[in-house]
Amino acid sequence: MEKLACGCPGSQVRTVEKTHTADNAPTGRLASELRQWPTQLQLVPPSAPYLQNAHLLIAADCAPFAYAEFHRDFIKGKVLVNACPKLDDTGPYVDKLAAMISQNDVQSVTVTIMEVPCCRSLEIMARQAIAQSGKDVPLEVAVLGVDGERRS
């Protein structure tokens, strides 16, 4: 495996190939729907090949933990980037998301946020990035409750 300039081979851009169906029948367990790595917004370059013609999912870091069906209801068929609008340095996020959208013909953007007030800024960043990209990309926002229920 080639070492990146940052020194972390875990940051290497890669597509995760799956050969199974969504349901893992022999064990009764659901299979992961994740199809690419890395997922952290800070680590995903706008040039990642899996972004081309993608349906982009921007997820608040807490969302998959709160919502049990996150893989099936949100990740399936999408490219995931995740971030925390409260704890991350979000300064470059609008520009980075705009580059992802404009350079890759992104087909749609879905944002999953928690019902807590600090998460709203992730939705705002996504709206700003779409506007900055100059493209007319459909946006869906799903608000998840801390109790694990979908609010919208």
N, CA and C of each residue as an Amber inpcrd file, in Angstrom:
protein
   456
   0.8510000  -1.1750000   0.0000000   0.0000000   0.0000000   0.0000000
   0.8930000   1.2320000   0.0000000   0.6070000   2.1710000  -0.8810000
   1.3950000   3.3880000  -0.9850000   1.1160000   4.3200000   0.1840000
   2.1750000   4.8650000   0.7450000   2.0430000   5.7760000   1.8730000
   1.7480000   7.1860000   1.3600000   0.7700000   7.8380000   1.9360000
   0.4190000   9.1940000   1.5490000   1.3460000  10.1940000   2.2140000
   1.3590000  11.3940000   1.6680000   2.2080000  12.4510000   2.2140000
   1.8940000  12.7150000   3.6860000   0.6470000  12.5140000   4.0820000
   0.2660000  12.7570000   5.4700000   0.7470000  11.6400000   6.3920000
   1.2370000  10.5420000   5.7950000   1.7840000   9.4690000   6.5930000
   0.7770000   8.4370000   7.0570000  -0.4800000   8.5760000   6.7080000
  -1.5020000   7.6500000   7.1820000  -2.1040000   6.8810000   6.0120000
  -1.7630000   5.5900000   5.8530000  -2.3380000   4.8210000   4.7600000
  -3.8510000   4.6430000   4.8940000  -4.4000000   4.8780000   6.0820000
  -5.8450000   4.7950000   6.2710000  -6.6010000   5.9080000   5.5790000
  -5.8930000   6.9330000   5.1060000  -6.5210000   8.0380000   4.3860000
  -6.5580000   7.7960000   2.8820000  -6.0300000   6.6680000   2.4290000
  -5.9880000   6.3640000   1.0040000  -7.4070000   6.2330000   0.4520000
  -7.6720000   6.9280000  -0.6490000  -8.9740000   6.8760000  -1.3030000
  -9.1570000   5.5050000  -1.9430000 -10.2680000   4.8650000  -1.6210000
 -10.5510000   3.5680000  -2.2250000 -12.0480000   3.2920000  -2.2720000
 -12.4110000   2.4890000  -3.2470000 -13.7810000   2.0250000  -3.3830000
 -13.8630000   0.6610000  -2.7210000 -14.9360000   0.4410000  -1.9710000
 -15.1290000  -0.8410000  -1.2910000 -16.0620000  -1.6740000  -2.1560000
 -15.5300000  -2.7270000  -2.7320000 -16.3180000  -3.6080000  -3.6010000
 -17.0860000  -4.6100000  -2.7540000 -18.3450000  -4.7750000  -3.0550000
 -19.1910000  -5.7360000  -2.3360000 -19.6850000  -6.7890000  -3.3140000
 -19.7240000  -8.0260000  -2.8650000 -20.2080000  -9.1150000  -3.7160000
 -21.4430000  -9.7800000  -3.1410000 -21.9380000  -9.2640000  -2.0120000
 -23.0970000  -9.8710000  -1.3570000 -24.3290000  -8.9820000  -1.5520000
 -25.4590000  -9.5230000  -1.1840000 -26.6770000  -8.7360000  -1.2120000
 -26.7860000  -7.9300000   0.0640000 -27.7550000  -7.0140000   0.1280000
 -27.9110000  -6.1380000   1.3030000 -28.1650000  -6.9340000   2.5750000
 -28.8600000  -8.0450000   2.4690000 -29.1230000  -8.8620000   3.6400000
 -28.1800000 -10.0610000   3.6350000 -27.5390000 -10.2780000   4.7280000
 -26.6150000 -11.3880000   4.8620000 -27.3960000 -12.5700000   5.4370000
 -28.0220000 -13.3420000   4.5720000 -28.9550000 -14.3840000   4.9770000
 -28.3830000 -15.4340000   5.9360000 -27.1580000 -15.9390000   5.7030000
 -26.6710000 -16.9970000   6.5930000 -26.5750000 -16.5750000   8.0610000
 -26.2360000 -15.3280000   8.3210000 -26.0780000 -14.9060000   9.7100000
 -27.2660000 -14.1050000  10.2170000 -28.1260000 -13.6590000   9.3160000
 -29.2550000 -12.8320000   9.7080000 -28.8630000 -11.3930000  10.0060000
 -27.6200000 -11.0350000   9.7450000 -27.1320000  -9.6840000  10.0080000
 -27.2300000  -8.8330000   8.7520000 -27.4750000  -7.5530000   8.9390000
 -27.4680000  -6.6330000   7.8160000 -26.0350000  -6.3640000   7.4000000
 -25.8190000  -6.2440000   6.1100000 -24.4910000  -5.9470000   5.5940000
 -24.2800000  -4.4410000   5.5350000 -23.0530000  -4.0270000   5.6320000
 -22.7170000  -2.6180000   5.5090000 -23.0010000  -2.1370000   4.0930000
 -23.5130000  -0.9260000   3.9670000 -23.7630000  -0.3210000   2.6670000
 -22.6480000   0.6360000   2.2610000 -21.6290000   0.7580000   3.0810000
 -20.5300000   1.6640000   2.7970000 -19.7620000   1.1730000   1.5810000
 -19.5420000   2.0720000   0.6200000 -18.8960000   1.6880000  -0.6350000
 -17.5960000   2.4320000  -0.9060000 -17.1350000   3.2670000   0.0360000
 -15.8970000   4.0010000  -0.2030000 -15.2200000   4.3540000   1.1010000
 -13.9510000   4.7000000   0.9800000 -13.1410000   5.1100000   2.1220000
 -12.1870000   6.1750000   1.6470000 -11.8760000   7.1700000   2.4190000
 -12.3860000   7.4960000   3.7530000 -13.7710000   8.1340000   3.6830000
 -14.3510000   8.3560000   4.8500000 -15.6530000   9.0100000   4.8980000
 -15.5920000  10.3900000   5.5340000 -14.6210000  10.6480000   6.3900000
 -14.5320000  11.9530000   7.0510000 -14.3650000  13.0510000   6.0010000
 -15.2050000  14.0540000   6.0530000 -15.1790000  15.1350000   5.0740000
 -13.7910000  15.7530000   4.9540000 -13.0930000  15.9000000   6.0580000
 -11.7420000  16.4750000   6.0240000 -10.7900000  15.6490000   5.1660000
 -11.0280000  14.3650000   5.0530000 -10.1010000  13.4580000   4.3660000
 -10.4850000  13.1340000   2.9280000 -11.7130000  13.4130000   2.5190000
 -12.1710000  13.0480000   1.1780000 -11.7890000  14.1580000   0.1990000
 -10.9320000  13.8440000  -0.7750000 -10.5700000  14.8650000  -1.7540000
 -11.6820000  15.0420000  -2.7960000 -11.8950000  16.2590000  -3.2830000
 -12.9070000  16.4670000  -4.3270000 -12.6320000  15.6550000  -5.5910000
 -11.4000000  15.1830000  -5.7550000 -11.0310000  14.3910000  -6.9350000
 -11.2650000  12.8930000  -6.7600000 -11.8100000  12.4690000  -5.6190000
 -12.0450000  11.0320000  -5.3990000 -12.9410000  10.4860000  -6.5080000
 -12.5430000   9.4080000  -7.1620000 -13.3030000   8.9060000  -8.3140000
 -14.7320000   8.4810000  -7.9840000 -14.9760000   8.0530000  -6.7670000
 -16.3220000   7.6070000  -6.4050000 -17.3130000   8.7570000  -6.3010000
 -16.8440000  10.0000000  -6.3450000 -17.7640000  11.1530000  -6.3080000
 -18.4090000  11.4380000  -7.6600000 -17.8210000  10.9190000  -8.7400000
 -18.3560000  11.1970000 -10.0700000 -19.7760000  10.6340000 -10.2140000
 -20.7180000  11.5130000 -10.5410000 -22.1400000  11.1660000 -10.7320000
 -22.7720000  10.5580000  -9.4800000 -22.2500000  10.8760000  -8.3320000
 -22.7090000  10.2780000  -7.0800000 -23.9530000  10.9680000  -6.5320000
 -24.6560000  10.2260000  -5.7210000 -25.6770000  10.7720000  -4.8340000
 -24.9410000  10.9300000  -3.5090000 -24.7310000  12.1740000  -3.1020000
 -23.8890000  12.4740000  -1.9520000 -24.6970000  12.5200000  -0.6640000
 -24.2150000  11.8250000   0.3400000 -24.8100000  11.8480000   1.6720000
 -23.8430000  12.5610000   2.6020000 -24.3000000  13.6730000   3.1850000
 -23.5170000  14.4060000   4.1730000 -24.1550000  14.1180000   5.5280000
 -23.4440000  13.3950000   6.3640000 -24.0260000  12.9480000   7.6300000
 -23.3280000  13.5860000   8.8170000 -24.1220000  14.0380000   9.7600000
 -23.5670000  14.4470000  11.0510000 -22.9810000  13.2050000  11.7060000
 -21.8470000  13.3720000  12.3680000 -21.1540000  12.2240000  12.9620000
 -22.0370000  11.3740000  13.8700000 -22.9540000  11.9860000  14.5910000
 -23.7930000  11.2510000  15.5440000 -24.9380000  10.4820000  14.8810000
 -25.3130000  10.8690000  13.6850000 -26.5160000  10.3210000  13.0570000
 -26.5380000   8.7920000  12.9560000 -25.4650000   8.1480000  12.4820000
 -25.5300000   6.6890000  12.3710000 -25.6530000   5.9700000  13.7080000
 -25.2130000   6.6170000  14.7800000 -25.3300000   6.0020000  16.0960000
 -26.7380000   6.1060000  16.6490000 -27.4130000   7.1880000  16.3170000
 -28.7590000   7.4210000  16.8370000 -29.8260000   6.6730000  16.0460000
 -29.6100000   6.5100000  14.7410000 -30.6370000   5.9560000  13.8620000
 -30.2240000   4.5470000  13.4270000 -30.8940000   3.5490000  13.9610000
 -30.4930000   2.1510000  13.7800000 -30.4770000   1.6880000  12.3220000
 -31.3420000   2.2010000  11.4940000 -31.4340000   1.7620000  10.0950000
 -30.6470000   2.6720000   9.1550000 -29.6240000   3.3360000   9.6640000
 -28.9020000   4.3410000   8.8900000 -28.3320000   3.7830000   7.5800000
 -27.7290000   2.6150000   7.6260000 -27.1500000   2.0450000   6.4060000
 -28.2170000   1.7990000   5.3510000 -29.2740000   1.1500000   5.7330000
 -30.3250000   0.8000000   4.7800000 -31.0800000   2.0320000   4.2950000
 -31.4050000   2.9570000   5.1850000 -32.2340000   4.1020000   4.8110000
 -31.4620000   5.2650000   4.2040000 -30.1680000   5.3750000   4.4870000
 -29.4330000   6.5480000   4.0130000 -28.1880000   6.2280000   3.1980000
 -27.3350000   5.3190000   3.6340000 -26.0770000   5.0840000   2.9260000
 -26.2800000   4.3210000   1.6220000 -27.2270000   3.4200000   1.5760000
 -27.4230000   2.5660000   0.4070000 -27.5420000   3.4020000  -0.8690000
 -26.6550000   3.1290000  -1.8110000 -26.6810000   3.8080000  -3.1000000
 -26.0780000   5.2030000  -3.0890000 -25.4510000   5.5950000  -1.9830000
 -24.8910000   6.9460000  -1.8760000 -23.4150000   6.8900000  -1.4990000
 -22.7600000   8.0080000  -1.7180000 -21.3840000   8.2030000  -1.2680000
 -21.4650000   9.0290000   0.0070000 -20.8520000   8.5350000   1.0650000
 -20.9470000   9.1520000   2.3840000 -19.7510000  10.0340000   2.6910000
 -20.0430000  11.2440000   3.1700000 -19.0430000  12.0560000   3.8670000
 -19.6700000  12.4460000   5.1950000 -18.8830000  12.4160000   6.2440000
 -19.4390000  12.7630000   7.5480000 -18.5840000  13.8220000   8.2240000
 -19.2400000  14.5850000   9.0990000 -18.5750000  15.6850000   9.7920000
 -19.3620000  16.0300000  11.0470000 -18.7090000  16.7440000  11.9390000
 -19.3810000  17.2710000  13.1270000 -19.3060000  18.7900000  13.0800000
 -20.4360000  19.4500000  12.8850000 -20.4140000  20.9130000  12.7860000
 -20.0530000  21.6050000  14.0930000 -20.1090000  20.8830000  15.1960000
 -19.7650000  21.4930000  16.4800000 -18.2820000  21.3340000  16.8170000
 -17.7140000  20.1700000  16.5400000 -16.3520000  19.8720000  16.9750000
 -15.2830000  20.0540000  15.8930000 -15.6670000  19.9840000  14.6240000
 -14.7040000  20.1230000  13.5330000 -14.3800000  21.5850000  13.2630000
 -13.2470000  21.8150000  12.6310000 -12.9440000  23.1270000  12.0630000
 -13.6570000  23.1520000  10.7180000 -14.8270000  23.7530000  10.6770000
 -15.6790000  23.7030000   9.4850000 -15.3860000  24.8180000   8.4870000
 -14.4080000  25.6580000   8.7620000 -14.0840000  26.7700000   7.8750000
 -13.9900000  26.3930000   6.4090000 -13.2580000  25.3250000   6.0550000
 -13.1150000  24.9770000   4.6300000 -14.2350000  24.0960000   4.0630000
 -15.2220000  23.7280000   4.8680000 -16.2140000  22.7490000   4.4160000
 -17.0820000  23.2240000   3.2520000 -17.5260000  24.4620000   3.2480000
 -18.3880000  24.9260000   2.1520000 -17.6220000  24.8580000   0.8410000
 -16.3940000  25.3620000   0.8200000 -15.5920000  25.3260000  -0.4050000
 -15.3310000  23.8900000  -0.8480000 -15.0340000  23.0140000   0.0970000
 -14.7390000  21.6260000  -0.2530000 -15.9740000  20.9260000  -0.8180000
 -17.1140000  21.1140000  -0.1670000 -18.3570000  20.5130000  -0.6710000
 -18.7270000  21.0820000  -2.0380000 -18.5490000  22.3870000  -2.2230000
 -18.8460000  23.0090000  -3.5170000 -17.9620000  22.4120000  -4.6070000
 -16.6910000  22.1800000  -4.2970000 -15.7840000  21.5640000  -5.2720000
 -16.2210000  20.1360000  -5.5910000 -16.6260000  19.3920000  -4.5750000
 -17.0970000  18.0230000  -4.8080000 -18.2870000  18.0250000  -5.7610000
 -19.2100000  18.9430000  -5.5380000 -20.4250000  19.0050000  -6.3450000
 -20.1200000  19.4710000  -7.7590000 -19.3480000  20.5280000  -7.8940000
 -19.1080000  21.0980000  -9.2190000 -18.1600000  20.2620000 -10.0670000
 -17.1860000  19.6040000  -9.4710000 -16.1940000  18.8410000 -10.2300000
 -16.6430000  17.4250000 -10.5850000 -17.7510000  16.9740000 -10.0090000
 -18.1320000  15.5660000 -10.1610000 -19.5550000  15.3180000 -10.6250000
 -20.2580000  16.3190000 -11.0550000 -21.6460000  16.1420000 -11.4920000
 -22.4640000  15.3610000 -10.4690000 -22.3730000  15.7790000  -9.2240000
 -23.1460000  15.1490000  -8.1570000 -24.6340000  15.2490000  -8.4990000
 -25.3490000  14.1410000  -8.3620000 -26.7520000  14.0500000  -8.7800000
 -27.7310000  14.5520000  -7.7300000 -27.4050000  14.3540000  -6.4700000
 -28.2760000  14.7880000  -5.3860000 -27.4490000  14.8710000  -4.1100000
 -27.9820000  15.6290000  -3.1480000 -27.3450000  15.7420000  -1.8430000
 -28.4000000  15.4620000  -0.7770000 -28.0780000  14.5640000   0.1240000
 -28.9080000  14.2900000   1.2880000 -28.0800000  14.6480000   2.5120000
 -28.6750000  15.3630000   3.4460000 -27.9970000  15.7290000   4.6840000
 -28.7640000  15.1020000   5.8350000 -28.0630000  14.3560000   6.6700000
 -28.6920000  13.8080000   7.8780000 -28.0830000  14.5320000   9.0710000
 -28.9590000  15.1520000   9.8290000 -28.5270000  15.8980000  11.0100000
 -29.3560000  15.4590000  12.2130000 -28.8250000  15.7520000  13.3670000
 -29.5510000  15.4780000  14.5990000 -30.4440000  16.6800000  14.9190000
 -31.4180000  16.4820000  15.7780000 -32.3560000  17.5370000  16.1260000
 -31.7490000  18.6340000  16.9940000 -30.5220000  18.4600000  17.4440000
 -29.8790000  19.4540000  18.2990000 -29.4750000  20.6780000  17.4760000
 -29.5250000  21.8760000  18.0590000 -29.3110000  23.1130000  17.3010000
 -27.9820000  23.1960000  16.5570000 -26.8990000  22.6890000  17.1260000
 -25.5950000  22.8270000  16.4650000 -25.5300000  22.0890000  15.1280000
 -26.3540000  21.0940000  14.9370000 -26.3380000  20.3160000  13.6990000
 -26.8940000  21.0950000  12.5050000 -27.7420000  22.0710000  12.7390000
 -28.3420000  22.8440000  11.6430000 -27.2950000  23.4690000  10.7360000
 -26.1250000  23.7850000  11.2890000 -25.1120000  24.4250000  10.4560000
 -24.6220000  23.4960000   9.3420000 -24.7310000  22.1740000   9.5080000
 -24.3560000  21.2450000   8.4450000 -25.3070000  21.3970000   7.2570000
 -26.5820000  21.5760000   7.5540000 -27.5630000  21.8340000   6.4870000
 -27.2510000  23.1640000   5.7920000 -26.9440000  24.1800000   6.5630000
 -26.6310000  25.4950000   5.9960000 -25.4060000  25.4090000   5.0970000
 -24.3760000  24.6890000   5.5470000 -23.1690000  24.5120000   4.7300000
 -23.4890000  23.8080000   3.4140000 -24.3420000  22.7960000   3.4660000
 -24.7110000  22.0780000   2.2490000 -25.4450000  22.9990000   1.2790000
 -26.3700000  23.8070000   1.7890000 -27.1010000  24.7550000   0.9290000
 -26.1400000  25.7700000   0.3100000 -25.2060000  26.2850000   1.0990000
 -24.2290000  27.2440000   0.5850000 -23.3280000  26.6030000  -0.4710000
 -22.9290000  25.3650000  -0.2370000 -22.0570000  24.6630000  -1.1810000
 -22.7610000  24.4260000  -2.5120000 -24.0260000  24.0420000  -2.4670000
 -24.7820000  23.8380000  -3.7050000 -24.8840000  25.1550000  -4.4650000
 -25.2060000  26.2290000  -3.7670000 -25.3010000  27.5420000  -4.4120000
 -23.9560000  27.9440000  -5.0150000 -22.8860000  27.7520000  -4.2650000
 -21.5480000  28.1160000  -4.7240000 -21.1040000  27.2770000  -5.9150000
 -21.5780000  26.0360000  -6.0010000 -21.2010000  25.1530000  -7.1060000
 -21.7790000  25.6270000  -8.4360000 -22.8560000  26.4250000  -8.3560000
 -23.5080000  26.8920000  -9.5720000 -24.3900000  25.8530000 -10.2350000
 -24.6280000  24.7570000  -9.5430000 -25.4410000  23.6780000 -10.1110000
 -26.7810000  23.5940000  -9.4010000 -27.7500000  23.0710000 -10.1140000
 -29.0840000  22.8790000  -9.5550000 -29.1910000  21.4250000  -9.0990000
 -28.7490000  21.1800000  -7.8830000 -28.7040000  19.8220000  -7.3420000
 -29.7960000  19.6810000  -6.2910000 -30.6260000  18.6450000  -6.4050000
 -31.6700000  18.4410000  -5.3950000 -31.0630000  18.1870000  -4.0130000
 -31.7010000  18.7730000  -2.9980000 -31.2520000  18.6270000  -1.6170000
 -32.3830000  18.0770000  -0.7690000 -32.0630000  17.0610000   0.0230000
 -33.0000000  16.5140000   1.0050000 -32.3290000  16.5880000   2.3670000
 -33.0870000  16.9950000   3.3680000 -32.5650000  17.0650000   4.7280000
 -33.4130000  16.1560000   5.6030000 -32.7450000  15.2570000   6.3240000
 -33.4230000  14.3710000   7.2640000 -32.9530000  14.7430000   8.6650000
 -33.9060000  15.0520000   9.5240000 -33.6040000  15.3930000  10.9070000
 -33.9130000  14.1720000  11.7680000 -32.9220000  13.7550000  12.5440000
 -33.0570000  12.5750000  13.3830000 -33.0930000  12.9810000  14.8430000
 -33.9340000  12.3130000  15.5960000 -34.0490000  12.5980000  17.0100000
 -33.0100000  11.8550000  17.8350000 -32.6990000  12.3930000  18.9870000
 -31.7460000  11.7060000  19.8740000 -32.3300000  10.3940000  20.3930000
 -33.6300000  10.2170000  20.2330000 -34.2900000   8.9740000  20.6280000
 -34.2670000   7.9280000  19.5110000 -33.6270000   8.2510000  18.3800000
 -33.5130000   7.2990000  17.2770000 -34.6310000   7.3700000  16.2640000
 -35.5410000   8.2980000  16.4080000 -36.6560000   8.4300000  15.4730000
 -36.3500000   9.4990000  14.4390000 -36.9180000   9.3370000  13.2450000
 -36.7780000  10.3510000  12.1900000 -37.8330000  11.4200000  12.4110000
 -37.3930000  12.6700000  12.4480000 -38.2960000  13.8100000  12.6630000
 -38.8190000  14.3540000  11.3370000 -37.9890000  14.3590000  10.3180000
 -38.4360000  14.8570000   8.9990000 -37.6340000  14.1910000   7.9120000
